[in-house]
Amino acid sequence: MTEYKGQDTSKVHLWVGNNDREDYFKYFELDYSVDLGEPEYRVCQFCKDIAIEWYDEDWIMYFQHPKKIALDELLKELSVSEDVFETIKKKCMEAGFVFANAMFCYYDADLIIHDKQKSFNHLKYVGEFDTELGYKE
């Protein structure tokens, strides 16, 4: 099994919804103008929302489509088994999403989302799921 920079990628956190805002991608912008920990460092809103200072860009995916699309199309990029895919799809539908235009996910089994009801960049937290990446230390 391949090591991925020490981050446990055996779980993925997923957010789905509808967001037509032009500044959708700004939510994820990391500050590279100064070093992490410097007083001038600006923590991105995504990091603030999940209570961290920085995230590994290798393990995040975020999409925004110009129109609502079927869940199968939106979720197809996830590295999950067919069973997990169906579980995710069911949870999205239970949350009221049959079509959506935006999603983001972050692969990190150690991450704990404390406020699962919160709006994250106008998207709903769907949950934490097993992945096919499966790296654990």
SULKAQUI-V467341 format. One record per backbone hydrogen bond with DSSP energy under -0.5 kcal/mol. NH is the residue of the N-H (numbers start at 0). CO is the residue of the C=O. If there is no record, write none. Layout:
# SULKAQUI-V467341
nh	co
NH	CO
NH	CO
This chain:
# SULKAQUI-V467341
nh	co
4	2
6	3
8	6
8	134
9	134
11	128
12	105
13	126
14	103
15	123
16	101
17	121
23	20
25	22
26	22
26	23
27	24
28	25
31	29
37	34
40	37
42	40
45	26
47	43
48	44
49	45
50	47
51	46
56	54
58	55
59	56
60	104
62	102
64	100
68	99
70	97
73	69
74	70
75	71
77	74
79	77
84	80
85	81
86	82
87	83
88	84
89	85
90	86
91	87
92	88
93	89
94	90
95	92
96	91
97	95
99	68
100	16
101	16
102	62
103	14
104	60
105	12
106	58
107	10
107	105
108	7
110	107
113	111
115	113
117	114
119	117
119	122
120	118
122	119
123	15
124	117
125	13
126	13
128	11
130	9
131	78
132	78
133	8
